[in-house]
Amino acid sequence: MGREFGVDGVRFLGPSVARFGDDVEGGGLGVDYLAERGFCCVGLKIVMYSRGAWDLIESKRAAGSDPPVESKTVVVGGRRAELRTYHGSFHPISSQFLIIDYGGTVVEARTGAVIPLTPTAAQPNSLIDEATFLAVLEHLRRYPE
């Protein structure tokens, strides 16, 4: 992904200082890219999990009460991945999750909707759009590759 990327004229900077272990749900290694959108920040979170940590996370999520989710298979960077779109009460799409399973490692990228200044204002986070989210994640690479 590099040090920055742009979406709809907005620069996302990162990756921020990595989070790991107990700072990441289930244990893993996570980085964030953030962009200012006037009154707030929007972001992209990328977390890498070991197979064991991912299996633990998935079992906890399955036992929880997540909002309605739509799941489908997509291709990103030449790899099959799962796109999970969560629907919320305030936004038609409240968050997007992309899960790429590399076998021993699972990578999860996610972004969420933010509340605009007024009810009629456009969604400040362009990444919430499926096509935009997937286009940005085409640049996600495993190293070395």
GUMARNU-240264 format. One record per atom (N, C-alpha, C): atom name; y, z, x. Coordinates in steps of 0.001 Angstrom, whole numbers, padded with zeros to 6 digits. Example, Ala and Ser with C-alpha at 12.3 -4.5 7.8 and 13.67 -1.06 7.14 Angstrom:
+------+---------+---------+---------+
| site |       v |       w |       u |
+------+---------+---------+---------+
|    N | -005690 |  007800 |  013190 |
|   CA | -004500 |  007800 |  012300 |
|    C | -003300 |  007800 |  013200 |
|    N | -002250 |  007080 |  012850 |
|   CA | -001060 |  007140 |  013670 |
|    C |  000030 |  007870 |  012900 |
+------+---------+---------+---------+
This chain:
+------+---------+---------+---------+
| site |       v |       w |       u |
+------+---------+---------+---------+
|    N | -001181 |  000000 |  000831 |
|   CA |  000000 |  000000 |  000000 |
|    C |  001250 |  000000 |  000880 |
|    N |  001157 |  000515 |  002076 |
|   CA |  002309 |  000535 |  002961 |
|    C |  003227 |  001712 |  002688 |
|    N |  004433 |  001653 |  003240 |
|   CA |  005417 |  002722 |  003118 |
|    C |  006216 |  002645 |  001826 |
|    N |  006245 |  001467 |  001215 |
|   CA |  006964 |  001304 | -000055 |
|    C |  006490 |  000053 | -000757 |
|    N |  006750 | -000011 | -002057 |
|   CA |  006503 | -001223 | -002825 |
|    C |  007504 | -001252 | -003964 |
|    N |  007728 | -002439 | -004526 |
|   CA |  008701 | -002591 | -005598 |
|    C |  008058 | -003064 | -006886 |
|    N |  008587 | -002563 | -008005 |
|   CA |  008163 | -002974 | -009339 |
|    C |  009414 | -003071 | -010196 |
|    N |  009658 | -004252 | -010771 |
|   CA |  010814 | -004455 | -011649 |
|    C |  012118 | -003969 | -011019 |
|    N |  012296 | -004240 | -009729 |
|   CA |  013525 | -003868 | -009037 |
|    C |  013613 | -002400 | -008644 |
|    N |  012559 | -001645 | -008838 |
|   CA |  012534 | -000221 | -008490 |
|    C |  011663 | -000037 | -007262 |
|    N |  012181 |  000693 | -006254 |
|   CA |  011420 |  000953 | -005029 |
|    C |  010649 |  002262 | -005136 |
|    N |  009350 |  002182 | -004901 |
|   CA |  008497 |  003355 | -004819 |
|    C |  008301 |  003655 | -003337 |
|    N |  008614 |  004860 | -002920 |
|   CA |  008502 |  005258 | -001521 |
|    C |  007332 |  006203 | -001334 |
|    N |  006690 |  006096 | -000185 |
|   CA |  005575 |  006987 |  000098 |
|    C |  004796 |  006466 |  001287 |
|    N |  003624 |  006893 |  001501 |
|   CA |  003035 |  007999 |  000749 |
|    C |  003648 |  009326 |  001177 |
|    N |  003752 |  010231 |  000227 |
|   CA |  004290 |  011547 |  000542 |
|    C |  003243 |  012331 |  001323 |
|    N |  003601 |  013529 |  001734 |
|   CA |  002676 |  014383 |  002474 |
|    C |  001394 |  014531 |  001668 |
|    N |  000291 |  014354 |  002323 |
|   CA | -001005 |  014404 |  001644 |
|    C | -001296 |  015789 |  001084 |
|    N | -001976 |  015805 | -000039 |
|   CA | -002508 |  017037 | -000632 |
|    C | -004008 |  016974 | -000446 |
|    N | -004638 |  018105 | -000222 |
|   CA | -006085 |  018081 | -000031 |
|    C | -006692 |  019408 | -000440 |
|    N | -008024 |  019405 | -000525 |
|   CA | -008755 |  020625 | -000867 |
|    C | -008377 |  021137 | -002235 |
|    N | -008021 |  022414 | -002315 |
|   CA | -007710 |  023054 | -003590 |
|    C | -006417 |  022538 | -004222 |
|    N | -005567 |  021841 | -003446 |
|   CA | -004339 |  021275 | -004008 |
|    C | -004619 |  020037 | -004851 |
|    N | -005844 |  019533 | -004790 |
|   CA | -006243 |  018354 | -005557 |
|    C | -007356 |  018782 | -006499 |
|    N | -007229 |  018413 | -007768 |
|   CA | -008253 |  018754 | -008753 |
|    C | -009624 |  018321 | -008248 |
|    N | -010559 |  019259 | -008153 |
|   CA | -011911 |  018942 | -007724 |
|    C | -012101 |  018879 | -006225 |
|    N | -011015 |  018933 | -005460 |
|   CA | -011100 |  018806 | -004010 |
|    C | -011109 |  017342 | -003623 |
|    N | -010249 |  016961 | -002752 |
|   CA | -010145 |  015567 | -002330 |
|    C | -008919 |  015424 | -001458 |
|    N | -008471 |  014212 | -001268 |
|   CA | -007282 |  013923 | -000478 |
|    C | -006372 |  013052 | -001328 |
|    N | -005139 |  013490 | -001552 |
|   CA | -004241 |  012752 | -002430 |
|    C | -002892 |  012469 | -001806 |
|    N | -002306 |  011336 | -002176 |
|   CA | -000963 |  010951 | -001755 |
|    C | -000184 |  010465 | -002975 |
|    N |  001128 |  010546 | -002887 |
|   CA |  001996 |  010128 | -003986 |
|    C |  003026 |  009118 | -003513 |
|    N |  003369 |  008194 | -004400 |
|   CA |  004498 |  007288 | -004228 |
|    C |  005458 |  007605 | -005371 |
|    N |  006740 |  007813 | -005061 |
|   CA |  007717 |  008161 | -006091 |
|    C |  008891 |  007196 | -006089 |
|    N |  009477 |  007024 | -007269 |
|   CA |  010686 |  006207 | -007423 |
|    C |  011634 |  006929 | -008366 |
|    N |  012915 |  006902 | -008041 |
|   CA |  013912 |  007483 | -008936 |
|    C |  014261 |  006472 | -010004 |
|    N |  014352 |  006956 | -011241 |
|   CA |  014753 |  006119 | -012367 |
|    C |  015878 |  006831 | -013099 |
|    N |  017043 |  006893 | -012460 |
|   CA |  018188 |  007533 | -013092 |
|    C |  018010 |  009036 | -013207 |
|    N |  017556 |  009481 | -014356 |
|   CA |  017470 |  010912 | -014651 |
|    C |  016146 |  011539 | -014222 |
|    N |  015186 |  010736 | -013789 |
|   CA |  013870 |  011308 | -013471 |
|    C |  013177 |  010499 | -012389 |
|    N |  012042 |  010949 | -012021 |
|   CA |  011203 |  010212 | -011075 |
|    C |  009948 |  009732 | -011788 |
|    N |  009460 |  008586 | -011361 |
|   CA |  008174 |  008095 | -011831 |
|    C |  007303 |  007919 | -010603 |
|    N |  005997 |  007940 | -010801 |
|   CA |  005168 |  007898 | -009619 |
|    C |  003807 |  007279 | -009806 |
|    N |  003170 |  007117 | -008664 |
|   CA |  001801 |  006656 | -008563 |
|    C |  001078 |  007660 | -007688 |
|    N | -000016 |  008183 | -008187 |
|   CA | -000814 |  009165 | -007450 |
|    C | -002142 |  008521 | -007096 |
|    N | -002536 |  008617 | -005830 |
|   CA | -003808 |  008078 | -005371 |
|    C | -004606 |  009222 | -004757 |
|    N | -005832 |  009420 | -005246 |
|   CA | -006681 |  010508 | -004763 |
|    C | -008030 |  009944 | -004341 |
|    N | -008500 |  010366 | -003178 |
|   CA | -009811 |  009974 | -002679 |
|    C | -010738 |  011179 | -002757 |
|    N | -011908 |  010974 | -003360 |
|   CA | -012890 |  012048 | -003541 |
|    C | -014192 |  011702 | -002831 |
|    N | -014890 |  012724 | -002339 |
|   CA | -016271 |  012523 | -001904 |
|    C | -017105 |  012326 | -003169 |
|    N | -018312 |  011823 | -003028 |
|   CA | -019179 |  011636 | -004190 |
|    C | -019404 |  012961 | -004921 |
|    N | -019661 |  014040 | -004181 |
|   CA | -019900 |  015340 | -004814 |
|    C | -018695 |  015846 | -005570 |
|    N | -017509 |  015706 | -004959 |
|   CA | -016282 |  016155 | -005624 |
|    C | -016034 |  015329 | -006887 |
|    N | -016277 |  014020 | -006829 |
|   CA | -016062 |  013164 | -007993 |
|    C | -017007 |  013530 | -009133 |
|    N | -018262 |  013761 | -008796 |
|   CA | -019228 |  014137 | -009832 |
|    C | -018807 |  015441 | -010512 |
|    N | -018287 |  016393 | -009735 |
|   CA | -017799 |  017658 | -010287 |
|    C | -016615 |  017426 | -011224 |
|    N | -015672 |  016618 | -010790 |
|   CA | -014483 |  016297 | -011601 |
|    C | -014881 |  015637 | -012908 |
|    N | -015767 |  014674 | -012843 |
|   CA | -016177 |  013962 | -014048 |
|    C | -016889 |  014891 | -015036 |
|    N | -017691 |  015813 | -014543 |
|   CA | -018368 |  016737 | -015463 |
|    C | -017361 |  017683 | -016112 |
|    N | -016336 |  018106 | -015379 |
|   CA | -015295 |  018964 | -015963 |
|    C | -014490 |  018201 | -017006 |
|    N | -014151 |  016958 | -016705 |
|   CA | -013380 |  016145 | -017649 |
|    C | -014184 |  015871 | -018914 |
|    N | -015475 |  015621 | -018768 |
|   CA | -016328 |  015348 | -019929 |
|    C | -016405 |  016560 | -020851 |
|    N | -016334 |  017751 | -020275 |
|   CA | -016411 |  018980 | -021065 |
|    C | -015066 |  019344 | -021697 |
|    N | -013983 |  018748 | -021211 |
|   CA | -012642 |  019069 | -021704 |
|    C | -012291 |  018293 | -022960 |
|    N | -011046 |  018442 | -023371 |
|   CA | -010578 |  017754 | -024574 |
|    C | -009426 |  016819 | -024210 |
|    N | -009755 |  015723 | -023518 |
|   CA | -008761 |  014731 | -023145 |
|    C | -008289 |  013974 | -024372 |
|    N | -007094 |  013388 | -024305 |
|   CA | -006625 |  012552 | -025416 |
|    C | -007506 |  011304 | -025525 |
|    N | -007372 |  010552 | -026633 |
|   CA | -008188 |  009347 | -026798 |
|    C | -008048 |  008409 | -025596 |
|    N | -009174 |  007861 | -025151 |
|   CA | -009180 |  006992 | -023976 |
|    C | -009869 |  005671 | -024295 |
|    N | -009338 |  004621 | -023728 |
|   CA | -009944 |  003295 | -023810 |
|    C | -010369 |  002946 | -022389 |
|    N | -011606 |  002566 | -022195 |
|   CA | -012134 |  002293 | -020860 |
|    C | -012643 |  000857 | -020788 |
|    N | -012355 |  000189 | -019664 |
|   CA | -012878 | -001168 | -019483 |
|    C | -013040 | -001455 | -018002 |
|    N | -013893 | -002433 | -017714 |
|   CA | -014126 | -002856 | -016341 |
|    C | -013114 | -003936 | -015978 |
|    N | -012518 | -003792 | -014794 |
|   CA | -011552 | -004761 | -014278 |
|    C | -011943 | -005068 | -012832 |
|    N | -011299 | -006062 | -012240 |
|   CA | -011510 | -006378 | -010831 |
|    C | -010181 | -006198 | -010115 |
|    N | -010204 | -005393 | -009047 |
|   CA | -009002 | -005128 | -008255 |
|    C | -009375 | -005295 | -006785 |
|    N | -008649 | -006149 | -006089 |
|   CA | -008939 | -006364 | -004678 |
|    C | -010350 | -006877 | -004437 |
|    N | -010870 | -007656 | -005389 |
|   CA | -012205 | -008201 | -005268 |
|    C | -013329 | -007221 | -005591 |
|    N | -012985 | -006015 | -006050 |
|   CA | -013983 | -004993 | -006381 |
|    C | -013931 | -004662 | -007851 |
|    N | -015109 | -004369 | -008415 |
|   CA | -015152 | -003889 | -009803 |
|    C | -014588 | -002479 | -009844 |
|    N | -013850 | -002200 | -010900 |
|   CA | -013241 | -000885 | -011075 |
|    C | -013208 | -000562 | -012559 |
|    N | -012968 |  000693 | -012867 |
|   CA | -012840 |  001123 | -014260 |
|    C | -011373 |  001468 | -014524 |
|    N | -010818 |  000863 | -015554 |
|   CA | -009464 |  001183 | -015993 |
|    C | -009573 |  002061 | -017227 |
|    N | -008993 |  003254 | -017160 |
|   CA | -008954 |  004164 | -018300 |
|    C | -007522 |  004262 | -018782 |
|    N | -007296 |  003914 | -020023 |
|   CA | -005976 |  003990 | -020641 |
|    C | -006006 |  005128 | -021653 |
|    N | -005166 |  006119 | -021419 |
|   CA | -005089 |  007272 | -022323 |
|    C | -003940 |  007059 | -023296 |
|    N | -004212 |  007304 | -024558 |
|   CA | -003209 |  007142 | -025608 |
|    C | -002733 |  008526 | -026030 |
|    N | -001427 |  008677 | -026148 |
|   CA | -000871 |  009979 | -026504 |
|    C | -000086 |  009939 | -027795 |
|    N |  000477 |  011069 | -028150 |
|   CA |  001236 |  011154 | -029393 |
|    C |  002689 |  010709 | -029216 |
|    N |  003249 |  010833 | -027996 |
|   CA |  004645 |  010441 | -027776 |
|    C |  004791 |  008983 | -027358 |
|    N |  003774 |  008440 | -026696 |
|   CA |  003822 |  007075 | -026179 |
|    C |  002554 |  006341 | -026596 |
|    N |  002644 |  005036 | -026837 |
|   CA |  001423 |  004288 | -027132 |
|    C |  000407 |  004440 | -025992 |
|    N |  000910 |  004425 | -024748 |
|   CA |  000068 |  004666 | -023575 |
|    C |  000678 |  005840 | -022837 |
|    N | -000089 |  006913 | -022694 |
|   CA |  000458 |  008073 | -021991 |
|    C |  000137 |  008051 | -020510 |
|    N | -001017 |  007453 | -020132 |
|   CA | -001342 |  007340 | -018711 |
|    C | -002383 |  006261 | -018471 |
|    N | -002386 |  005764 | -017238 |
|   CA | -003360 |  004775 | -016787 |
|    C | -004078 |  005355 | -015577 |
|    N | -005399 |  005261 | -015548 |
|   CA | -006214 |  005683 | -014411 |
|    C | -007053 |  004483 | -013980 |
|    N | -007110 |  004231 | -012684 |
|   CA | -007998 |  003212 | -012144 |
|    C | -008970 |  003904 | -011207 |
|    N | -010267 |  003691 | -011416 |
|   CA | -011293 |  004334 | -010611 |
|    C | -012096 |  003265 | -009895 |
|    N | -012123 |  003347 | -008566 |
|   CA | -012903 |  002416 | -007748 |
|    C | -013969 |  003233 | -007026 |
|    N | -015220 |  002897 | -007274 |
|   CA | -016352 |  003614 | -006691 |
|    C | -016860 |  002838 | -005484 |
|    N | -016695 |  003421 | -004289 |
|   CA | -017150 |  002788 | -003052 |
|    C | -018516 |  003320 | -002618 |
|    N | -019183 |  004062 | -003472 |
|   CA | -020480 |  004646 | -003118 |
|    C | -020317 |  006091 | -002721 |
|    N | -020068 |  006353 | -001443 |
|   CA | -019880 |  007721 | -000962 |
|    C | -018487 |  008265 | -001226 |
|    N | -017549 |  007381 | -001549 |
|   CA | -016158 |  007754 | -001813 |
|    C | -015706 |  007117 | -003119 |
|    N | -014928 |  007862 | -003894 |
|   CA | -014344 |  007334 | -005129 |
|    C | -012836 |  007474 | -005016 |
|    N | -012117 |  006403 | -005326 |
|   CA | -010650 |  006410 | -005296 |
|    C | -010145 |  006329 | -006725 |
|    N | -009220 |  007235 | -007047 |
|   CA | -008601 |  007240 | -008374 |
|    C | -007089 |  007078 | -008193 |
|    N | -006530 |  006077 | -008859 |
|   CA | -005076 |  005880 | -008873 |
|    C | -004608 |  006132 | -010292 |
|    N | -003474 |  006829 | -010437 |
|   CA | -003005 |  007122 | -011801 |
|    C | -001488 |  007154 | -011872 |
|    N | -001013 |  006855 | -013064 |
|   CA |  000408 |  006929 | -013361 |
|    C |  000547 |  007377 | -014804 |
|    N |  001702 |  007922 | -015135 |
|   CA |  001909 |  008406 | -016491 |
|    C |  003261 |  008008 | -017047 |
|    N |  003317 |  007964 | -018365 |
|   CA |  004567 |  007667 | -019049 |
|    C |  005513 |  008856 | -018913 |
|    N |  006793 |  008578 | -018950 |
|   CA |  007808 |  009637 | -018964 |
|    C |  008662 |  009455 | -020205 |
|    N |  009296 |  010518 | -020620 |
|   CA |  010117 |  010468 | -021834 |
|    C |  011462 |  009832 | -021507 |
|    N |  011826 |  008722 | -022185 |
|   CA |  013122 |  008095 | -021942 |
|    C |  014267 |  008952 | -022481 |
|    N |  015486 |  008625 | -022049 |
|   CA |  016667 |  009392 | -022472 |
|    C |  016859 |  009376 | -023979 |
|    N |  016586 |  008247 | -024609 |
|   CA |  016731 |  008140 | -026060 |
|    C |  015436 |  007580 | -026639 |
|    N |  015153 |  007838 | -027904 |
|   CA |  013911 |  007345 | -028509 |
|    C |  013759 |  005828 | -028489 |
|    N |  014865 |  005105 | -028457 |
|   CA |  014793 |  003642 | -028483 |
|    C |  014839 |  003020 | -027090 |
|    N |  015023 |  003825 | -026061 |
|   CA |  015095 |  003299 | -024694 |
|    C |  013720 |  002826 | -024234 |
|    N |  013730 |  001893 | -023291 |
|   CA |  012471 |  001379 | -022736 |
|    C |  011784 |  002453 | -021900 |
|    N |  010491 |  002330 | -021754 |
|   CA |  009716 |  003249 | -020920 |
|    C |  010208 |  003126 | -019467 |
|    N |  010670 |  004219 | -018858 |
|   CA |  011193 |  004152 | -017491 |
|    C |  010138 |  003826 | -016429 |
|    N |  008867 |  004053 | -016706 |
|   CA |  007823 |  003808 | -015718 |
|    C |  007159 |  002458 | -015977 |
|    N |  007542 |  001438 | -015207 |
|   CA |  006974 |  000091 | -015369 |
|    C |  005492 |  000053 | -015055 |
|    N |  004995 |  001012 | -014278 |
|   CA |  003578 |  001027 | -013920 |
|    C |  002670 |  001332 | -015111 |
|    N |  003234 |  001829 | -016208 |
|   CA |  002413 |  002151 | -017374 |
|    C |  001881 |  000881 | -018029 |
|    N |  002524 | -000253 | -017752 |
|   CA |  002051 | -001547 | -018241 |
|    C |  000789 | -001930 | -017476 |
|    N | -000289 | -002240 | -018183 |
|   CA | -001591 | -002519 | -017556 |
|    C | -001514 | -003616 | -016500 |
|    N | -000918 | -004746 | -016826 |
|   CA | -000861 | -005870 | -015886 |
|    C | -000080 | -005492 | -014623 |
|    N |  001021 | -004769 | -014783 |
|   CA |  001830 | -004346 | -013640 |
|    C |  001061 | -003351 | -012780 |
|    N |  000422 | -002384 | -013417 |
|   CA | -000372 | -001371 | -012726 |
|    C | -001466 | -002039 | -011869 |
|    N | -002208 | -002961 | -012473 |
|   CA | -003284 | -003633 | -011750 |
|    C | -002754 | -004532 | -010643 |
|    N | -001624 | -005208 | -010869 |
|   CA | -001041 | -006068 | -009837 |
|    C | -000632 | -005250 | -008614 |
|    N | -000041 | -004084 | -008821 |
|   CA |  000351 | -003213 | -007708 |
|    C | -000888 | -002743 | -006953 |
|    N | -001929 | -002387 | -007686 |
|   CA | -003128 | -001848 | -007045 |
|    C | -003972 | -002910 | -006352 |
|    N | -003640 | -004188 | -006532 |
|   CA | -004279 | -005244 | -005748 |
|    C | -004025 | -005012 | -004257 |
|    N | -002970 | -004285 | -003929 |
|   CA | -002600 | -004034 | -002527 |
|    C | -003269 | -002797 | -001950 |
|    N | -004041 | -002102 | -002769 |
|   CA | -004771 | -000927 | -002309 |
|    C | -005928 | -001385 | -001436 |
|    N | -005998 | -000879 | -000228 |
|   CA | -007025 | -001304 |  000711 |
|    C | -007707 | -000110 |  001355 |
|    N | -008990 | -000293 |  001627 |
|   CA | -009736 |  000688 |  002431 |
|    C | -009565 |  000280 |  003890 |
|    N | -009369 |  001231 |  004746 |
|   CA | -009260 |  000942 |  006178 |
|    C | -010407 |  001614 |  006892 |
|    N | -011010 |  001021 |  007906 |
|   CA | -010745 | -000365 |  008304 |
|    C | -011432 | -001333 |  007346 |
|    N | -010802 | -002470 |  007147 |
|   CA | -011381 | -003490 |  006287 |
|    C | -011010 | -004848 |  006796 |
+------+---------+---------+---------+
